[in-house]
Amino acid sequence: MSKKSMNIEEFRQAKNMTFAELAEFLGNGATESKVHQWCMGINYKYKDSNMRRYPIPRVEMLQHIYDKTKGVVDFKSWYR
């Protein structure tokens, strides 16, 4: 039986963490602002529409997040 996969924002909410607490939990250079961008995305204006972009961490950080969350936040959850 496999674990339920969730994205980083769902994980943060399930653990009732703030962005700062999640950054501290992850360690390895994760900052509160970077965790906020991973969870909430970045608004930017393109032509006449507002868009939201979700940055994807580097491969090393993806592996670190996977390990720290014991596989709950997996690689495919970053591609929306």
C-alpha positions in Angstrom: 0.0 0.0 0.0 1.5 3.4 -1.0 1.3 6.6 1.0 -1.0 9.4 -0.2 1.0 11.9 -2.2 0.5 15.6 -1.5 2.1 18.8 -2.6 4.2 21.0 -0.4 1.3 23.3 0.5 -0.9 20.4 1.5 1.9 19.0 3.6 2.4 22.4 5.3 -1.4 22.6 6.1 -1.6 19.0 7.3 1.2 19.6 9.8 -0.2 23.0 10.8 3.1 24.8 10.1 3.9 28.3 9.2 6.2 29.0 6.2 9.0 29.8 8.7 8.4 26.5 10.5 8.4 24.5 7.3 11.6 26.2 6.2 13.2 25.3 9.5 12.0 21.7 9.3 13.4 21.4 5.8 16.7 23.1 6.5 19.4 22.7 3.8 19.2 26.4 2.9 15.4 26.6 2.6 14.2 30.1 3.5 10.8 31.3 4.5 10.4 33.4 1.3 11.4 30.4 -0.9 9.0 28.1 0.9 6.3 30.7 0.5 6.9 30.8 -3.3 6.9 27.0 -3.5 3.6 26.8 -1.6 1.7 29.8 -2.9 3.3 30.5 -6.3 4.3 33.9 -7.7 1.9 36.3 -9.3 3.0 38.0 -12.5 1.3 39.8 -15.3 1.6 38.4 -18.8 -0.1 40.5 -21.5 -3.6 41.0 -20.3 -4.0 38.2 -17.8 -2.7 37.6 -14.3 -0.9 34.3 -14.0 0.5 32.3 -11.2 3.8 30.5 -11.5 5.0 27.8 -9.1 8.8 27.6 -9.0 10.3 24.1 -8.8 13.3 23.6 -6.5 16.6 22.2 -7.8 16.9 18.4 -8.0 19.1 18.3 -4.9 16.4 20.1 -2.9 13.6 18.0 -4.4 15.5 14.9 -3.1 16.0 16.5 0.3 12.3 17.5 0.6 11.3 13.9 -0.4 13.6 12.5 2.2 12.5 14.9 5.0 8.8 14.3 4.3 9.4 10.5 4.1 8.1 10.4 0.6 4.8 12.2 1.2 5.9 15.1 -1.0 7.2 13.4 -4.1 8.7 14.6 -7.3 5.5 14.5 -9.5 3.6 16.8 -7.0 5.7 19.7 -8.2 4.4 19.6 -11.8 0.9 21.1 -11.7 
